[in-house]
């Protein structure tokens, strides 16, 4: 493996990054910003204004430039009313890093700009193989690892999105039943922006048929964000999330993890720690963390999910 000693990132502390929001007029009302807390009760107002507002404005500038480039191509080809292809934002990070919160906040913010763009959110969980397939291949304890995904279907999906397909349906994953939901699909219809969130968005070297053209998901991503945190914090957040699920989602009898909700909290913590050590930590070290420096932007978190450093690729 090639090791690069110096990666071309600009590094900002929280104060420096927050000051960048002053360069562009505020487009959201106080009430609209406040409503974003419904996405995650632990999301603070400061996190939205200091981190996500400047990020959304940066992305909006990139999207403006992307649209202009498409118009240039249309002018060169002498075509009119050509179907513009969506701008794809990839969001990556370890389990419990807060990828889904970042994705949902950006979806809300980007849809509020004056252009009123349609922003769709897709998670790569929908492209996991069904439990039936995973059991047959003895991969149930590798769910989330590269080999547990139908990578061909995922690449085909993102390829069609970037080809300007007007409407496409994809599978839906349920964390309650811990499986793909039978006969349920998400319809993606002509988005201006697609946010693709998952562990594997920047991975490149697993489960490909090498007799075919070597095309990866990341080849279709216009801007990628890695949500980063120290390993000990990811473990802590994973255990906290596991406990919350035991008292909520897992408590339903049809939940795949219903049996865990019947245990004492001490046993719940013990099981969560074992799952982290034997599965999620291994996947983080082997497959997820090595993709971090491939991202266009890294959000580095500290205690309480507070982002304290931002690295932006030059």
Secondary structure, 3 states (H helix, E strand, C coil): CCCCCCCCEEEEEHHHHHHHHHHCCCCCCHHHHHHHHHCCCCCCHHHHHHHHHHHHHHHHHHHHHHHHHHHHHHHHHCCCCCCCCCEEEEEEECCCCCHHHHHHHHHHHHCCCCCCCCEEEEEHHHHECCHHHHHHCCCHHHCCCHHHECHHHHHHHHHHHHCCCCEEEEEEEECCCCEEEEEEEEEEECCCEEEEECCCCCCCCCCCCCCCCCCCHHHHCCEEEEEEECHHHHHHHHHHHHHHHHCCHHHCCCCCCHHHHCCCHHHHHHHHHHHHHHHHHHHHHHHHHHHHHHCCEEEEECHHHCEEEEEEEC
